[in-house]
Amino acid sequence: MRAVVDMNPELPKGTVHVWWGTVGDVRAHHRDLLGEQERERLAQLRRDGDAARFVMGCALIRLAVAGYTGVAPGEVPVIRECDGCGGPHGKPRVAVGGSIELSLSHAGEHIALAVARETPLGIDVESDDGTIDLPRLAPRVLSSAEVPGYAELAESERRHRVLSVWTCKEAALKATGDGLRFPMNRLGVADPEGAPRLTHWEGRPWLVEEMRLTRLDAPPGYAAVLAVLGPPGSAVRHGEFAHLTALAEGHGRAARSAATSRAASARSATLFTLPTPASGSASAGTSRSGSL
C-alpha cells in the first residue's frame, strides 16, 4: 500500500514525494504553465500522446514546486539544460526552493515525478506492453554477471526480467545525472523484481554502497523504481495529480495572502517612518525605521 503525501507537504530532508499523473489529467490551461523553451519543444511533438505526456510532466513539476515554495506555478523557473550537449532536454532543475531535487519519468498513460531536498534521485516508469525487442535490448541492458541467470529463464519470463533490470538501472543513471549516456551493461543489479540493489558499477564502486533502489507500487502493467543517493531510510510518500493541484492552489493562496500582508506592513512602515535627522543634530543615528 502506498504511503500518501499529507495535506501540508513540508518535504523534510530524508523524505521523497512521488506525484502521479495521467494523460487523461491534462487540461488546456496546463499548456499555459509552459515556458518559452518548453513551448518550442511541444511544437515539435507530432503525436498527441507524446504532447500530452510532455504537458503533464511540465504541470507536475510546476504545481509540485509551487506547493512547496508558494511561487505561482506559471512563475516556477525550470531549467532543462543537458549536461552533455547543452540542449533543452536534460534532467529538470528549478531555480527556487533551495535544494529541491527532481526526477521525471513517463510511460504509456502514466507520468511520475519524484521530489526531495538535498538528495540526488532518479525515477523510472516502464510499461510492460509486450513490445520489447529482446534480442536487441538484452545485450545492452544486462551485465556479463547477469546474462547466465537470464539464459536460465523461460522465454515467457525473459521479457519481464529485462524490463525490471532496465527500470532499476535507468533510475540509478538518472540519480547520478548520467542518463543513458552510460552503458547499462556496466552496472549490476540483484533481485530486480523484488528488493533491488546495486551489486556493481564499473569505474565507480562506491556507488554500490551509496545508491538505494526501491521498487514502487506502480499502476497495473507498469514497473517503477526510485533510486536515491544517500543514507538508507528515506521515506517515500505518494500523491495523485488532483491532490497536487489542490495543494498548489492552497499554497498559492496562502503565499498571495502573506505577500499582501507583507506589502501592507511595508506601506505602514513607509507611512510611519520618522524622517532622518540632519547630519550633526543631537538625535542623528537614532531614527526608527520599520513597522510600529
DABEL-V491210 format. One record per pair of residues at least 12 apart in sequence whose C-alpha atoms are under 6 Angstrom apart, sorted by sequence separation. I is the first residue (numbers start at 1). J is the second residue. If there is no record, write none. Layout:
# DABEL-V491210
i,j
I,J
I,J
This chain:
# DABEL-V491210
i,j
80,92
102,114
188,200
214,226
79,92
102,115
187,200
213,226
62,76
79,93
101,115
187,201
213,227
78,93
79,94
101,116
212,227
78,94
100,116
101,117
186,202
197,213
212,228
273,289
77,94
100,117
196,213
211,228
77,95
99,117
107,125
211,229
99,118
103,122
105,124
106,125
107,126
210,229
103,123
105,125
107,127
210,230
269,290
269,291
165,192
69,97
164,192
23,52
164,193
23,53
26,56
33,74
143,185
124,167
141,184
142,185
143,186
141,185
140,185
124,171
123,171
122,171
122,174
122,175
121,175
120,175
172,227
171,227
168,225
23,109
22,109
22,110
21,110
22,111
21,111
20,111
20,112
19,112
128,221
19,113
128,222
18,113
127,222
18,114
126,222
17,114
126,223
17,115
125,223
16,115
125,224
16,116
124,224
124,225
123,225
123,226
13,117
122,226
122,227
121,227
121,228
120,229
67,247
67,248
70,251
66,248
70,252
67,251
63,248
70,255
15,234
17,236
19,238
14,234
15,235
16,236
17,237
18,238
19,239
20,240
21,241
15,236
17,238
19,240
20,241
5,237
4,237
5,238
3,237
4,238
5,239
3,238
4,239
